[in-house]
């Protein structure tokens, strides 16, 4: 089964922000227990990455280092009409990526103990950011059993309902 959802993030200040919990909520709502997830950022001046999630100073160090690596106000930047932070933001997004991919186990991201999902906001006023989260994998046995029961009973209106809104519920708690 493939599940996909677009979510909007409220505007965040410039820097690196943990969004692991938001991504996990979407994955859990899919009902998929085992598979893979792809998170894609629909913007060219922010980025996604996976890194340590426990010490907040790491996020500050990332921001400091990436700003030294890709400084603002360089005389060779030709794309400068959207602000001094715009061209560096595009370079940072290209260096870090706008997409991440990871396994799912037991309905949750299968990240390392100290890993989390980061959104890198590279603009001073980046605004709302949108993510497309695609989950590909297998439902729990309970979900598969529920669909089989509905198909066997020839109750196709219920089947349509289960398939359309089933990702909202935890089917394991229904049976």
C-alpha positions in Angstrom: 0.0 0.0 0.0 1.1 3.6 -0.7 0.0 6.4 1.5 0.7 10.1 0.8 -0.1 13.2 2.7 0.9 16.9 2.4 1.4 18.9 5.6 2.1 22.5 6.2 4.6 23.7 8.9 4.0 26.9 10.6 6.7 29.5 9.8 9.9 28.8 11.7 12.8 31.1 12.5 16.1 30.6 10.6 18.0 27.6 11.8 17.6 23.9 12.2 14.4 22.5 13.8 13.4 18.9 14.8 10.3 17.8 13.1 10.5 14.1 13.9 7.3 14.1 15.9 5.2 15.7 13.1 6.6 13.2 10.5 6.0 10.3 13.0 2.3 11.3 13.4 1.7 11.2 9.7 3.4 7.8 9.4 1.4 6.4 12.3 -1.8 7.7 10.7 -1.1 5.7 7.5 -1.6 2.4 9.3 1.5 1.0 7.6 3.5 -1.1 10.0 6.6 -2.1 7.8 8.0 -0.2 4.9 9.7 3.0 3.9 9.0 6.7 4.1 10.1 9.5 2.0 9.8 13.1 3.1 10.0 15.7 0.4 10.2 19.5 1.0 8.3 21.5 -1.6 10.7 24.5 -1.4 14.1 25.5 -2.8 15.4 27.5 0.2 15.1 25.1 3.0 16.4 21.6 3.6 15.8 18.2 5.3 18.4 16.0 7.1 18.7 13.3 9.7 21.1 13.9 12.5 21.4 13.8 16.3 18.3 14.8 18.1 19.3 15.1 21.8 21.7 18.0 22.2 20.2 21.4 21.1 23.7 22.9 20.7 24.2 20.7 17.6 21.4 22.6 15.8 23.2 25.9 16.7 26.5 24.5 15.5 24.9 23.4 12.2 23.6 26.9 11.6 26.9 28.5 12.5 28.9 26.2 10.2 26.6 26.3 7.2 26.6 30.1 7.4 30.4 30.1 7.3 30.4 27.6 4.5 27.9 29.6 2.4 28.0 33.2 3.5 25.6 36.0 2.5 26.4 39.2 0.5 29.0 37.7 -1.8 29.8 39.9 -4.7 29.7 37.0 -7.2 26.0 36.2 -6.4 24.0 37.3 -9.4 20.6 36.2 -7.9 20.3 38.8 -5.2 17.0 40.6 -5.8 15.1 38.5 -3.2 17.3 39.5 -0.3 20.9 38.7 0.9 19.7 35.4 2.4 18.1 34.0 -0.7 20.9 32.8 -2.9 22.8 31.3 0.1 19.5 29.5 1.1 19.3 27.9 -2.4 22.9 26.7 -2.1 22.4 25.3 1.4 19.2 23.5 0.3 21.2 21.9 -2.6 24.1 20.9 -0.3 21.8 19.4 2.3 18.9 18.1 0.2 15.2 18.5 0.1 14.4 14.9 0.5 15.1 12.1 3.1 14.2 8.4 3.0 14.2 5.9 5.9 12.7 2.6 7.0 9.5 2.1 9.0 9.2 -0.6 11.7 6.1 -1.2 13.9 4.4 1.9 12.4 7.2 4.3 13.4 10.3 5.8 11.8 13.2 3.3 12.2 15.8 5.9 13.1 18.8 5.4 15.3 18.5 6.0 19.0 20.0 9.5 18.7 18.6 10.4 15.3 15.9 12.9 14.4 14.5 14.6 11.3 15.6 18.2 10.8 14.1 21.0 8.8 16.8 23.5 7.9 15.2 26.9 7.5 17.7 29.0 5.5 15.7 32.2 5.0 15.2 34.9 7.6 11.5 34.9 6.8 10.9 31.6 5.1 7.1 31.4 5.7 5.0 28.3 5.7 6.8 25.2 4.5 5.1 22.2 2.9 6.2 18.6 3.1 4.9 15.6 1.1 5.3 12.4 3.2 5.0 9.2 1.2 4.8 5.9 3.0 5.1 2.6 1.1 4.6 -0.7 2.8 2.3 -3.2 4.5 -0.6 -2.7 6.8 -0.8 -4.6 10.0 -2.3 -8.1 9.8 -5.4 -6.7 11.6 -6.0 -4.2 8.8 -5.5 -6.8 6.1 -7.9 -9.1 8.0 -10.5 -6.3 8.3 -10.4 -5.7 4.5 -10.7 -9.4 3.8 -13.8 -9.6 6.1 -15.4 -6.6 4.4 -14.7 -8.0 0.9 -16.0 -11.5 1.8 -19.2 -9.9 3.1 -19.7 -8.1 -0.2 -20.2 -4.9 1.7 -18.4 -2.7 -0.9 -19.7 0.6 0.4 -18.0 -0.2 3.7 -14.9 -1.3 1.9 -14.7 2.1 0.1 -15.1 3.8 3.5 -12.4 1.7 5.1 -10.0 2.4 2.3 -10.7 6.1 2.2 -10.6 6.9 5.9 -8.9 3.9 7.4 -5.6 5.6 7.9 -7.2 7.8 10.5 -7.9 4.9 12.9 -5.8 2.3 14.6 -7.4 -0.8 13.2 -5.6 -3.0 15.7 -7.9 -1.4 18.4 -11.0 -2.2 16.4 -10.6 -6.0 16.3 
